[in-house]
């Protein structure tokens, strides 16, 4: 009666707090997920959660199954890893580069878990800002690149990790803090603070300012997110960062975060890898661990949708 898929569904529903997001994460339609939950409730003769509540409020039965999921799902993942080792493919190399300064917040816990699970795999991490990592991936110098800027390269595939919203951070006293969203023209007289990255690799330029033909008054760079936040809070400029990178600072009231455009500016973070690496057991496990860790630790991210 009770199946592993039911535990995965309830776990995803708790993590996403949304039937739509849970369905996307499990690669199901919302209708299929709802049917699965209803079918389980009918078999149990009890409800699992209260409908139309936000956040999702689980019943005593739902909470008991979630406790079971917390016990069983990690054991299942461990068993799958052991089976992969028995089938071979335990050793290998995973040299990666990252094109996102703020990604270390979820990447480092992912790497820690991966090292424990796959001690035989040679793991190395480099910043992708001092060189072009995607061509290095195609040449075989790297095995994985974390990027939000996929390029068409022969033999390279992109696995979506998650979708995020890019927000503009401004000082609490800034005039833009009084607006519900920011237009490109609003930045024409602003100092834009960014990481030391080429203009064409920054979302705020590529998808917001450049299409509107707008340039900021000045561009200033900073290496660390905390330095950028200090400059913004003191009124020295504004900056565009992923929602999860700004969450801690905005929640504590250090800065204000505003949407870019009325619909918001969204981007997807990808793991780029060579097609022949897709079936490597340790690579599959790394990608699953990265997704699980990002959803568990980052505020405001959602299941990624492949770009059209």
Secondary structure, 3 states (H helix, E strand, C coil): CCCHHHHHHHHHHHHHCCHHHHHHHCCCCHHHHHHHHHHHHHHHCCCCEECCCCCCEECHHHHHHHHHHHHHHHHHHHHHHHHHHHCCCCCEEEEEEECCHHHHHHHHHHHHHHHHHCCCEEEEEEECCCCCHHHHHHHCCCCEEEECCCCCCCCEEEEEEEEEEEEEEECCCCHHHHCCEECHHHHCCCEEEECCCCHHHCHHHHHHHHHHCCCCCEEEECCCHHHHHHHHHCCCCEEEEEHHHHHHHHHCCCCEEEEECCCCEEEEEEEEEEHHHCCCHHHHHHHHHHHHHHHHHCCCCEECCCCC
